[in-house]
């Protein structure tokens, strides 16, 4: 007869540095609180609070207004058709 073995404890969750932002789907957000904004509502907040508004190119501004999630993904991604300086600028935004 086999003796049951203890299940190892799961690894500890990695610590996240302050300043990281996670954008979750509307279903998750609204499940937490009805006051949580949908991602499309975040655009107004971003433009209202962003101090370097003039640093946002018209193309990126239009993308943010059209689809916030797509724009944030684009800005965070390494786009091979852009120069390194442009990719770094996008990530900084």
N, C-alpha and C positions, 0 to 999 in steps of 0.2 A: 504494500500500500504506500502511495506517494504522500510525502508530507507537504502540505501547502506552503509555498514560498511567499514571503512578504513582498508586496508590490513596492518597488522603489518610489521614493517621493519624487514628484515632478521637479524639474529644475526651477530655481527661483527666477521670477520675471526680471528681465533686464531693467536697470534703472534708466529712465529717460532724462536727458538734460532739460533744464527749464527752457521754455521758448518754443518747444515743438508744438505743432498744431496738427490735429487730426480732424479730417472732415468725414463725417459718417453720413450714411443715407438718411433721408427724411424719416423713414419708418423708425429707425433707431432714435433719432433726435426727438421726434414727437412722442415716442414711448417714454422718454425720460421726463419731458415736460412739454405741455402745449405751447409754452412760451419760447421754446427753442426755434430758431429761424430755419427755414428751408434754405438750401444752398443758393437758390435764385434770389432770396432776400438778402443774402450776404453782400451782394455787389454794392448795394447802396451804402451799407455799413463800411465796406472797404474804402470806397471813394470818399465817404464822409470823414474817415479817420486817417487816411493815408497822407502823410506829410509831404511826400515828394510826388504830388500829382503830376507835375510837369515832366517827371521821368517816365511816365507811362506813355508809350507811343500810341498814336491813334489806332493802329492795327490791334495792339494788345488791348486797349480800352474797349474797342468794339467786340473783341473776343470775350472779354470779361462780362460785358453787358449781355452778350448773346447766350453764353454758357459758361458760368463761373467754374464749374468742375473741370471742363475741358481746358479752359484757360490756365487754371492752376497746374494741371497736369503738363501742359505745354511748357509753362514757365519753369517747372522743376526738372524737365527732361533735357538730356543732352541731344540737341538737334544738330545732326552732322552737316547740314547746309548753312549753318551759322558759324561765324568766327568764334573763337574761344571767348573773346571779350564780350560778345553778344550773349552767349550762353551764360556767362558769369553774371552779366547785368540782369538777365531774365531771372536767374535764381535769386539774386538779391532782392528783386521786386517781390 
